[in-house]
Amino acid sequence: MAGQRGKFRQLADNWEAFGRSDPLFGVLSDPTRQGGNWDPEEFFESGRAHVRKLLNILDGLQVTFARRACLDFGCGVGRLTIPLSASFERTVGVDVAASMIAAGRAYLRPGNRCEFVVNRDPDLRQFPDSSFDVVHSCLVLQHVPPEITLGYIAEFFRVATPGGLIVFQLPETTISESEISAAHALPASGYAASISILQWPRSLAPSEVAMVRVAVTNVGDAVWPHDIPAGRHITVANHWLSPGGKVVIADDARARLTATMAPGGRAEIELAVRAPETAGEYLLEIDLVQERICWFAERGSSTAKAQVTIAGVPAPKPEAALEQPRREPLLTRVANWFRRGTPSFEMHTIPREIVERTIAASGGTLLHAIDDNAAGERWRSFTYVARKQSSNNRSSVGDDDESGS
């Protein structure tokens, strides 16, 4: 128990730091919004959209619940608590970080039927048995060590009313890079492109940057989505080759598809290439690549080539590059920010069978386990929908008492 409390206090300190420095990013960690770049209205609209989707799912599954009192566990600044409060007579948001709770209270508006409470214990002892008709938690337990999470799940059922509903999200396992690639890879027959170089510079100075216009046609039998997640997007890219066809510079430039391309679709794309540093004759080769999976040429697709002469005085480097150190990629900056400060996003998983046993041992019946993709591409996550058993009835009328997606 002492070890658990020590881990919990460290976790609480992490979230206190997030609440003081960047509370909206701490709740919803879009790397592009780090440093106070979340627009509050957009942030809370994401919460309203989540609640609307959840209620629609429960309605579609014919899961009923009373609407007197709701507990939102791990509420942060109330992104979900405030919209949940529109459906209940009373809603309580509870969080480990007093700084998050203070920020949440500042966002309350007249008519919001909710309150915020700090909880610095690895349990819910401040709430009596059978206090809430619904207990909800999303994007929270994945940051809590598993042994503490299992205790919290048991507490959810303790504080729920008999027949009450418990809804919580939790990742089951990590997904390997190879599994992610397999999920997003095109079929073999999809890696077929016809490429034409429409405009290109016949000569460039060493290191000079120039625009190349390329026409690309999908001659395969699969759609090329432009918005494939997890860094598996499709781009137009180039290599520099020697006159004999040997690769001199690989992976010079990239330009993403701007729209999804069905078979037969054609697009013109501009690519900002940088000339080699050494003078000479070169071939500019254009290909497509599905990032982290393969180049189209590796699957038998044809590339396009154009001859370019590199000669003259090397192009000067941009003044900004001379005056400032190279800026790290955004994700690297985020990772380094985490390392410099105490706050960090720990991610934990608990196998589904262990969660189901905990639900049963806590006096609950699992109604549904919904594969939700909530934790991102690298984790398989479920939203568990369960009901606290009552002495008279193990599940309410109209509920499906079998688990499943």
PEPE-V759648 format. One record per residue. N is the residue number from 1. RES is the residue in one letter. PHI is phi in radians with two decimals (999 if undefined). D_CENTER is the distance of its C-alpha to the mean C-alpha in whole Angstrom. Layout:
n:res:phi:d_center
N:RES:PHI:D_CENTER
N:RES:PHI:D_CENTER
This chain:
n:res:phi:d_center
1:M:999:33
2:A:-1.09:34
3:G:-1.12:31
4:Q:-1.08:28
5:R:-1.13:29
6:G:-1.11:29
7:K:-1.09:25
8:F:-1.17:25
9:R:-1.12:26
10:Q:-1.12:25
11:L:-1.06:21
12:A:-1.07:23
13:D:-1.11:24
14:N:-1.01:20
15:W:-1.30:19
16:E:-1.07:22
17:A:-1.12:22
18:F:-1.07:18
19:G:-1.09:20
20:R:-1.39:23
21:S:-1.64:21
22:D:-2.82:18
23:P:-1.10:18
24:L:-1.19:15
25:F:-1.14:13
26:G:-1.08:13
27:V:-1.41:12
28:L:-2.28:9
29:S:-1.54:8
30:D:-1.28:7
31:P:-1.01:10
32:T:-1.31:12
33:R:-1.87:13
34:Q:-1.12:14
35:G:1.45:18
36:G:1.36:18
37:N:-1.64:17
38:W:-1.38:15
39:D:-1.38:18
40:P:-0.98:19
41:E:-1.13:20
42:E:-1.16:16
43:F:-1.05:15
44:F:-1.29:17
45:E:-1.13:17
46:S:-1.09:13
47:G:-1.22:15
48:R:-1.10:18
49:A:-1.13:16
50:H:-1.08:14
51:V:-1.17:18
52:R:-1.04:19
53:K:-1.11:17
54:L:-1.06:18
55:L:-1.11:22
56:N:-1.14:22
57:I:-1.12:21
58:L:-1.10:23
59:D:-1.14:26
60:G:-1.14:25
61:L:-1.49:26
62:Q:1.05:29
63:V:-1.63:28
64:T:-1.73:30
65:F:-2.83:30
66:A:-1.32:32
67:R:-2.12:31
68:R:-1.45:33
69:A:-2.35:30
70:C:-2.28:27
71:L:-1.98:25
72:D:-1.84:21
73:F:-1.53:20
74:G:1.27:18
75:C:-1.29:19
76:G:1.04:18
77:V:-1.66:19
78:G:1.63:19
79:R:-0.95:17
80:L:-1.77:17
81:T:-1.07:21
82:I:-1.11:22
83:P:-1.19:21
84:L:-1.08:22
85:S:-1.10:26
86:A:-1.22:27
87:S:-1.82:27
88:F:-2.34:29
89:E:-1.18:32
90:R:-2.58:31
91:T:-2.27:27
92:V:-2.04:27
93:G:-1.75:23
94:V:-2.15:24
95:D:-2.58:22
96:V:-1.35:23
97:A:-1.84:23
98:A:-1.08:26
99:S:-1.16:24
100:M:-1.17:21
101:I:-1.08:24
102:A:-1.08:26
103:A:-1.14:24
104:G:-1.09:23
105:R:-1.08:27
106:A:-1.20:27
107:Y:-1.56:25
108:L:-1.15:27
109:R:-2.18:29
110:P:-0.96:32
111:G:1.72:32
112:N:-1.27:29
113:R:-1.55:30
114:C:-2.58:28
115:E:-2.41:28
116:F:-2.11:26
117:V:-2.33:28
118:V:-1.50:27
119:N:-2.29:27
120:R:-1.80:28
121:D:-2.08:28
122:P:-1.39:27
123:D:-2.78:28
124:L:-2.07:29
125:R:-1.04:32
126:Q:-1.30:33
127:F:-1.88:32
128:P:-1.19:35
129:D:-0.99:35
130:S:0.94:34
131:S:-1.67:33
132:F:-2.28:30
133:D:-1.31:30
134:V:-2.38:26
135:V:-2.04:24
136:H:-2.27:20
137:S:-2.71:17
138:C:-2.48:13
139:L:1.01:11
140:V:-2.18:14
141:L:-1.06:16
142:Q:-1.15:13
143:H:-1.72:14
144:V:-1.93:18
145:P:-0.92:20
146:P:-0.94:21
147:E:-1.13:25
148:I:-1.36:24
149:T:-1.01:21
150:L:-1.09:24
151:G:-1.17:26
152:Y:-1.13:24
153:I:-1.03:24
154:A:-1.05:28
155:E:-1.15:28
156:F:-0.96:26
157:F:-1.29:29
158:R:-1.11:31
159:V:-1.44:31
160:A:-1.37:30
161:T:-1.23:33
162:P:-0.97:35
163:G:1.43:33
164:G:-1.24:30
165:L:-1.84:27
166:I:-2.14:24
167:V:-2.23:20
168:F:-2.52:18
169:Q:-1.87:14
170:L:-2.81:14
171:P:-1.21:13
172:E:-1.62:16
173:T:-2.79:15
174:T:-1.45:13
175:I:-1.99:13
176:S:-1.24:15
177:E:-1.04:15
178:S:-1.16:18
179:E:-1.19:17
180:I:-1.12:13
181:S:-1.08:16
182:A:-1.10:18
183:A:-1.22:16
184:H:-1.93:16
185:A:-1.18:19
186:L:-1.26:22
187:P:-1.12:25
188:A:-0.94:28
189:S:-1.32:29
190:G:-1.53:27
191:Y:-1.55:27
192:A:-2.40:30
193:A:-2.34:30
194:S:-1.86:33
195:I:-2.12:33
196:S:-2.23:36
197:I:-1.61:36
198:L:-1.46:38
199:Q:-2.45:38
200:W:-2.74:38
201:P:-1.38:40
202:R:-1.30:43
203:S:-2.55:43
204:L:-2.50:41
205:A:-1.36:42
206:P:-0.94:40
207:S:1.24:37
208:E:-1.23:37
209:V:-1.74:34
210:A:-2.53:35
211:M:-1.59:33
212:V:-2.13:33
213:R:-1.77:33
214:V:-2.20:32
215:A:-1.84:32
216:V:-2.17:30
217:T:-2.13:31
218:N:-1.40:29
219:V:-1.84:32
220:G:-1.59:30
221:D:-2.04:30
222:A:-2.24:26
223:V:-1.23:24
224:W:-1.76:22
225:P:-1.18:18
226:H:-1.61:17
227:D:-2.14:14
228:I:-1.13:13
229:P:-1.40:9
230:A:1.06:9
231:G:1.20:12
232:R:-1.86:14
233:H:-1.27:15
234:I:-1.76:19
235:T:-2.34:21
236:V:-1.53:25
237:A:-2.56:26
238:N:-2.43:29
239:H:-2.13:32
240:W:-1.92:35
241:L:-2.03:38
242:S:-1.29:41
243:P:-0.96:44
244:G:-1.48:44
245:G:1.69:41
246:K:-1.41:39
247:V:-1.19:36
248:V:-1.72:37
249:I:-2.33:33
250:A:-1.72:30
251:D:0.98:27
252:D:-1.34:28
253:A:-2.33:26
254:R:-2.40:23
255:A:-2.55:23
256:R:-1.32:20
257:L:-1.07:21
258:T:-1.67:21
259:A:-2.69:21
260:T:-1.13:21
261:M:-2.08:24
262:A:-1.37:26
263:P:-0.91:29
264:G:1.57:32
265:G:-1.24:30
266:R:-2.25:31
267:A:-2.49:29
268:E:-1.86:30
269:I:-2.30:28
270:E:-1.72:29
271:L:-2.23:28
272:A:-1.59:29
273:V:-1.61:31
274:R:-2.03:33
275:A:-1.17:36
276:P:-1.03:37
277:E:-1.37:39
278:T:-1.76:42
279:A:-1.13:44
280:G:2.63:45
281:E:-1.69:45
282:Y:-2.42:41
283:L:-1.93:40
284:L:-1.54:36
285:E:-1.90:34
286:I:-1.92:31
287:D:-2.51:29
288:L:-1.88:26
289:V:-2.42:23
290:Q:-1.66:20
291:E:-0.93:18
292:R:1.16:18
293:I:-2.17:20
294:C:-2.97:23
295:W:-1.41:26
296:F:-1.07:27
297:A:-1.06:31
298:E:-1.19:30
299:R:-1.85:30
300:G:1.70:33
301:S:-1.34:32
302:S:-1.46:35
303:T:-1.80:34
304:A:-2.12:36
305:K:-2.29:38
306:A:-2.50:40
307:Q:-1.48:42
308:V:-2.39:42
309:T:-1.69:44
310:I:-1.87:43
311:A:-2.74:46
312:G:1.74:47
313:V:-1.42:46
314:P:-0.96:42
315:A:-1.15:40
316:P:-1.16:40
317:K:-1.27:36
318:P:-1.00:35
319:E:-1.01:36
320:A:-1.06:33
321:A:-1.22:32
322:L:-1.33:35
323:E:-1.49:35
324:Q:-2.15:31
325:P:-1.13:30
326:R:-1.07:27
327:R:-1.41:24
328:E:-1.21:21
329:P:-0.99:18
330:L:-0.98:15
331:L:-1.11:13
332:T:-1.16:16
333:R:-1.09:17
334:V:-1.08:14
335:A:-1.07:15
336:N:-1.19:19
337:W:-1.07:18
338:F:-1.09:17
339:R:-1.22:20
340:R:-1.18:23
341:G:-1.62:22
342:T:-1.21:22
343:P:-1.09:19
344:S:-2.69:16
345:F:-1.70:13
346:E:-1.29:14
347:M:-2.16:13
348:H:-2.26:15
349:T:-2.21:16
350:I:-2.36:19
351:P:-0.96:20
352:R:-1.03:21
353:E:-1.12:24
354:I:-1.23:25
355:V:-1.08:23
356:E:-1.12:25
357:R:-1.14:28
358:T:-1.15:27
359:I:-1.05:27
360:A:-1.11:30
361:A:-1.18:32
362:S:-1.59:31
363:G:1.52:33
364:G:-2.05:30
365:T:-2.12:30
366:L:-1.32:26
367:L:-1.62:26
368:H:-2.63:23
369:A:-2.17:20
370:I:-1.71:17
371:D:-1.22:15
372:D:-1.92:12
373:N:0.98:9
374:A:-1.25:7
375:A:-1.53:6
376:G:1.85:4
377:E:-1.13:7
378:R:-1.64:9
379:W:-2.37:10
380:R:-1.58:12
381:S:-2.16:12
382:F:-2.18:14
383:T:-1.74:16
384:Y:-1.60:19
385:V:-2.01:22
386:A:-2.35:25
387:R:-2.20:28
388:K:-1.28:31
389:Q:-1.18:34
390:S:-1.86:37
391:S:-1.20:41
392:N:-1.73:42
393:N:-2.62:39
394:R:-1.37:36
395:S:-2.73:34
396:S:-1.33:34
397:V:-1.06:36
398:G:1.65:34
399:D:-1.57:31
400:D:-1.44:30
401:D:-1.67:31
402:E:-1.93:29
403:S:-1.36:25
404:G:2.80:23
405:S:-1.29:20
